[in-house]
Amino acid sequence: FLVGFSRTGTTLLERMLSGHSSIASSGEAPLITTVRQHLLQGQPVERLPSLVPEGTSPKSEQLRDLFDRTAQNMVPEASQSPCFVHKQPMNIIDLPMILQLWPTAVVIRTIRDPRDVVLSCFAQHFAPNGINRHFLDVEATAQMLASVLELSESIEARFPNANIVDVRYESFVADPESTLRPILDRMGLEFEDGVLDPTQTNSIQQTPSFLEATKNVHTQRTERWRKYEEQLRAPCRILDRWIDKGGWPKWSP
């Protein structure tokens, strides 16, 4: 599973991984969404935590089968590959359910300087939906990101042995090979040079980041927040705890 808040590099990473001969991806097919909706059966989403069964239960096996059948229907060729990557950034909200239902799956989680995430989400034109509507306002974007980062902290406490690989966007674009080698090793795959070229992959991705991700890897989008520090400082103060925890550069004095 490849997850991460919007604009943290999931599309670029998905494209590069898809350059491996043994990897195919789902694009952003609503596979986990189907599982969630099946569990909720029209109930409020707040009920979800109490509805997710233990990973070893027959109910969990049924849900995994539902996921597989949905994948075979929506992305038939990709689902039959030796290694199938389901990429959907905001599945990070469903990560507790994913970890409970697929306890041995590799989860790749992308992270980025929170200020660049807020700026990029606000500047990007997204189709409106229940999540993207938050990105119409800088303060709302920062609050949404803070909620997801709090969730990530609770996941670390609840699933201390989860098979999660964190990919730091800034390190990834600076040295893709050093990021990709450990991921492939965790997947049990040998390194292939094809993963280093995002312009030549079998990815079916068509997202707002698609055209940008087809270009060669560059570092021009790191620390863009500095150009708008005056406008970002107040609404993004809610993110200071994670800025410090992640070791990202401090605000200017």
C-alpha positions in Angstrom: 0.0 0.0 0.0 1.4 3.4 -1.0 -0.2 6.2 1.1 0.6 9.8 2.1 -1.1 13.1 2.4 -1.8 14.8 -0.9 1.2 16.4 -2.6 3.9 14.4 -0.7 5.3 12.6 -3.7 3.1 9.5 -4.0 2.5 9.9 -7.7 6.2 10.3 -8.5 7.1 7.3 -6.3 4.4 5.2 -7.8 5.6 6.0 -11.3 9.2 5.0 -10.5 8.2 1.8 -8.7 6.1 0.9 -11.7 9.3 0.9 -13.8 10.3 -2.4 -12.1 9.5 -5.5 -14.2 7.7 -7.2 -11.3 5.6 -4.3 -10.1 2.3 -3.0 -11.3 0.1 -0.4 -9.6 -3.6 0.3 -9.3 -3.5 3.9 -10.0 -6.1 5.5 -7.7 -8.8 2.9 -8.1 -11.2 3.0 -5.1 -10.2 -0.4 -3.7 -9.9 0.4 0.0 -13.0 2.7 -0.4 -15.0 -0.3 -1.5 -13.9 -2.2 1.6 -14.7 0.7 3.9 -18.2 1.2 2.3 -18.9 -2.5 2.7 -18.1 -2.3 6.4 -20.1 0.8 7.0 -23.2 -0.2 5.1 -24.5 3.4 5.2 -23.5 4.0 8.9 -21.6 7.1 9.9 -17.9 6.9 9.2 -17.2 7.5 13.0 -18.5 3.9 13.5 -15.7 2.4 11.4 -13.1 1.6 14.1 -15.6 -0.6 15.9 -16.6 -2.4 12.7 -13.1 -3.5 11.5 -12.6 -7.2 12.5 -9.4 -8.8 13.7 -7.0 -9.7 10.9 -7.2 -13.4 11.5 -11.0 -13.6 11.6 -13.2 -15.1 8.8 -14.7 -11.7 8.3 -11.3 -10.2 7.5 -10.7 -13.0 5.0 -13.9 -12.0 3.3 -12.9 -8.4 3.2 -9.5 -9.2 1.6 -11.3 -11.3 -1.0 -13.6 -8.3 -1.7 -10.5 -6.2 -2.2 -9.0 -8.8 -4.6 -12.1 -9.2 -6.6 -12.5 -5.4 -6.9 -8.9 -5.1 -8.1 -9.3 -7.9 -10.6 -12.4 -6.1 -12.0 -10.9 -2.5 -12.0 -7.2 -3.2 -12.8 -7.1 -6.8 -14.0 -3.6 -6.8 -15.5 -2.0 -5.0 -12.6 -3.7 -7.2 -10.0 -2.1 -10.3 -11.5 1.5 -8.9 -11.3 4.1 -10.5 -9.0 4.0 -7.4 -6.8 0.8 -5.3 -6.8 1.0 -1.7 -5.4 -2.2 0.0 -4.4 -1.5 3.7 -4.5 -4.1 6.1 -3.1 -2.6 9.1 -1.1 -5.5 9.7 1.3 -5.8 6.0 2.2 -3.5 7.3 5.0 -6.8 8.1 6.8 -7.7 4.4 6.5 -4.3 3.2 7.6 -5.6 1.7 10.9 -8.0 -0.5 8.9 -5.4 -1.4 6.4 -2.9 -2.5 9.1 -5.5 -4.5 10.9 -6.8 -6.3 7.8 -3.3 -6.7 6.1 -0.9 -7.0 9.0 2.0 -8.4 6.9 1.6 -6.0 3.9 4.3 -3.5 3.2 3.0 0.1 3.7 5.0 2.9 2.0 4.2 6.2 3.6 5.4 9.5 2.1 6.2 12.5 4.3 7.2 16.1 3.4 7.8 19.4 5.1 4.3 20.3 6.3 4.6 23.9 5.1 5.3 22.7 1.5 2.4 20.3 1.7 0.0 23.1 2.8 1.3 25.4 0.1 1.2 22.8 -2.7 -2.3 21.6 -1.7 -3.6 25.2 -1.7 -2.0 26.0 -5.0 -3.1 22.8 -6.8 -6.5 22.7 -8.6 -8.3 19.6 -7.4 -11.6 18.2 -8.4 -13.9 19.0 -5.4 -14.7 16.2 -2.9 -15.0 15.7 0.8 -11.3 16.0 1.4 -10.2 18.4 -1.3 -12.7 21.0 -0.2 -10.3 21.7 2.7 -7.6 22.8 0.3 -9.5 26.0 -0.8 -8.2 27.7 2.4 -4.7 27.7 3.8 -5.8 27.5 7.4 -8.2 24.7 6.7 -5.5 22.8 4.8 -3.1 23.1 7.8 -5.8 21.9 10.2 -6.6 18.9 7.9 -2.9 18.0 7.8 -2.5 18.4 11.5 -5.4 15.9 12.0 -3.7 13.4 9.7 -0.4 13.8 11.5 -2.0 13.2 14.8 -3.6 10.0 13.4 -0.1 8.9 12.2 1.2 9.3 15.7 -1.6 7.2 17.2 -0.9 4.5 14.6 2.7 4.3 15.7 1.5 3.7 19.2 -1.2 1.1 18.3 0.8 -0.8 15.7 4.4 -0.7 16.9 5.4 -3.6 14.7 3.7 -2.4 11.5 5.6 -3.0 8.3 5.8 0.7 7.4 8.5 2.3 5.2 8.6 6.1 5.6 9.8 8.0 2.5 10.9 11.5 3.1 10.1 13.6 0.0 13.2 15.8 0.3 15.6 12.8 0.5 13.8 11.0 -2.2 14.1 13.7 -4.9 17.7 14.4 -3.8 18.8 10.8 -4.2 16.1 8.5 -5.6 18.2 5.4 -5.7 19.0 5.5 -2.0 15.3 5.7 -1.3 14.2 3.0 -3.7 16.7 0.3 -2.9 15.4 -0.2 0.7 11.8 -0.2 -0.5 12.5 -2.9 -3.1 14.5 -4.9 -0.6 11.5 -4.8 1.8 9.3 -6.1 -1.0 11.7 -8.9 -1.7 12.7 -7.6 -5.1 16.1 -7.0 -6.7 17.0 -3.4 -7.8 16.5 -2.5 -11.4 17.7 0.6 -13.2 14.3 1.1 -14.7 12.9 2.5 -11.5 15.1 5.5 -11.8 13.3 6.9 -14.8 9.8 8.2 -14.1 9.3 9.1 -17.8 9.3 5.4 -18.8 6.9 3.3 -16.8 3.8 1.3 -17.1 1.9 3.4 -14.6 -1.8 4.0 -15.3 -1.7 7.1 -13.1 -3.8 10.1 -14.2 -3.9 12.5 -11.2 -3.3 16.3 -10.8 0.4 15.4 -10.3 0.6 13.1 -13.3 2.3 15.5 -15.8 4.7 16.8 -13.2 5.7 13.2 -12.2 6.6 12.3 -15.7 9.5 14.7 -15.7 13.0 13.8 -14.5 13.4 14.0 -10.7 14.3 17.4 -9.4 14.6 19.3 -6.1 13.0 22.6 -7.3 9.9 22.0 -5.1 11.6 21.7 -1.8 11.4 24.6 0.7 9.1 26.6 -1.6 7.3 27.7 1.6 10.1 30.2 2.2 8.8 32.4 -0.7 5.4 32.7 1.2 6.6 32.5 4.8 4.9 35.7 5.8 1.5 34.4 4.6 2.0 30.8 5.9 3.5 31.6 9.3 0.3 32.2 11.2 -2.0 29.5 9.7 0.8 26.9 9.8 1.8 27.4 13.5 -0.5 24.5 14.3 2.1 22.3 12.5 5.1 23.4 14.5 5.2 20.3 16.6 5.6 18.1 13.5 8.0 20.5 11.8 10.3 20.2 14.9 9.8 16.4 15.2 10.6 15.9 11.5 13.8 18.0 11.7 12.7 20.4 8.9 14.2 23.8 8.8 12.9 26.3 11.3 11.0 29.4 10.5 13.1 32.5 9.8 13.8 34.6 13.0 
